Amino acid sequence: MDYIIPSILVSVTLFGLIKKVNVFEAFVTGAKDGIYTLFRIAPTMIGLIVAVGVFKSSGALDLICTFLQPVTDFLGFPKQLVPMALLRPVSGSGATAILTNVFKEYGADSFVGRCASVLSGSTETTFYAITMYYSSVGIKHIRHTMVAGLTADLTAMIFSVVTVSLFLS
Amino acid sequence: MLSYIFCAMIVLGFICAAFTGNMSDLSQNILDSAQESVTLLISMSGMLCMWSGFMQIAKESGLMQKLSKLFRPILKHLFKDIDENSDAYDYICMNISANLLGLGNAATPLGLNAMREMKKKSLSDTATDDMVVFVVMNTASIQLIPTMVATLRRSYGSKSPFDTIFCVWITSVIALAVGLFVAKVFCKIGSNKSPYNRQKAKVKPGRQVKPFIVTHKKRVKCFKNQIKQ
């Protein structure tokens, strides 16, 4: 497990060296891109973290979780993940804001924290992707794209819990 | 969309706090969370930049092209109406390899190009089977290294932020497979709705469909003749 990240770094740099790429120059260009990405997401993240904070500290989040508890208990799904799972297909940064809240509350290495990480790493902002790709070429009838995309999200929700309980606990 | 979610969270939060008497918590939390979000962003920046840097090396050294060559034979089975040597197919393969490497900034323009090429072929405002498959592939996350999540876990004190990586791979592969399966099943059910199939159905062997413009001109001619008479 400890080998994954260092070996990726070594193979990427060595491959760049073999292909005669100016490795450090490329790294600096990419890192600059990273700063821009951070700059671009910063305002959204600040706004949403505050909104999630309001929602959480007022007790509204707990209220929703309790409200949905019968359903989640039936499925064996941790109720702390429900708000994130609901928001994930709609807003990526919103889900990230809730993810930070889960980490803060339960710890990044807890069962819930790990499930949340897997869920967030294995799904995309479905609505956003569909809107962007179809509207860019003027497609109006998207047929069964939404059904297929949301089924994939639902599968990811179930399997994030299944895989974490199988491999990491 | 986001505006509604944002407003709903704040307004519902306020109402809820007013009823449950959590107002002092709430007012404290508003100030704290704004401050905390900036701390979080700063603590994330190092790892985010490092990964973007290494992925840029991968991009410039042609690792993306290598990956996309690797995918060609596999993806052929998913896209039935696309010619393997077409531009659309090149863009699709490149988009998927960029996604795998986590190069979101590179993947989006490639994906938009792929859509444009596919649209050129169908010329309709209805999505083709291939477009559906392609968009579903983009709505499921296929990423080798979930850097963003690992960065966040790191800043919240995780001892090994990458220990979920296997679970992420398994989960995303299963989710993608299910998504594609659903897409394929629906394609089979409603195959007459795909504009590409409709075009194919119109062109019967031994008979050519005349373009609309020609018939229109002929109609105009007929009309003029009638007026003369």
Interface residues (C-beta under 8 A of the other chain):
Chain A: M1 I4 I5 I8 L9 V12 T13 F15 G16 I18 K19 V21 V23 A26 F27 V28 T29 G30 A31 K32 D33 G34 I35 T37 L38 A42 M45 I46 G47 L48 I49 V50 A51 V52 G53 V54 F55 K56 S57 S58 G59 A60 L63 L87 V90 S91 G94 T96 L99 T100 F103 K104 G107 A108 D109 G113 R114 S117 V118 L119 S120 G121 S122 T123 E124 T125 T126 F127 A129 I130 M132 Y133 Y134 S136 V137 G138 I139 K140 H141 I142 R143 H144 T145 V147 A148 G149 T151 A152 D153 T155 A156 F159 S160 T163 V164 F167 L168
Chain B: M1 L2 I5 F6 M9 I10 L12 G13 F14 I15 C16 A17 T20 N22 D25 L26 Q28 N29 I30 D32 S33 A34 E36 S37 V38 L40 L41 M44 S45 L48 C49 M50 W51 S52 G53 F54 M55 Q56 I57 A58 K59 E60 S61 G62 L63 N105 T108 G111 L112 M115 R116 M118 K119 D125 T126 A127 M131 V132 F134 V135 V136 N138 T139 A140 S141 Q143 I145 P146 M148 V149 L152 R153 Y156 G157 S158 K159 S160 P161 F162 D163 T164 I165 F166 C167 V168 I170 T171 S172 I174 A175 L176 V178 G179 L180 V182 A183 F186 C187 G190 K193 S194
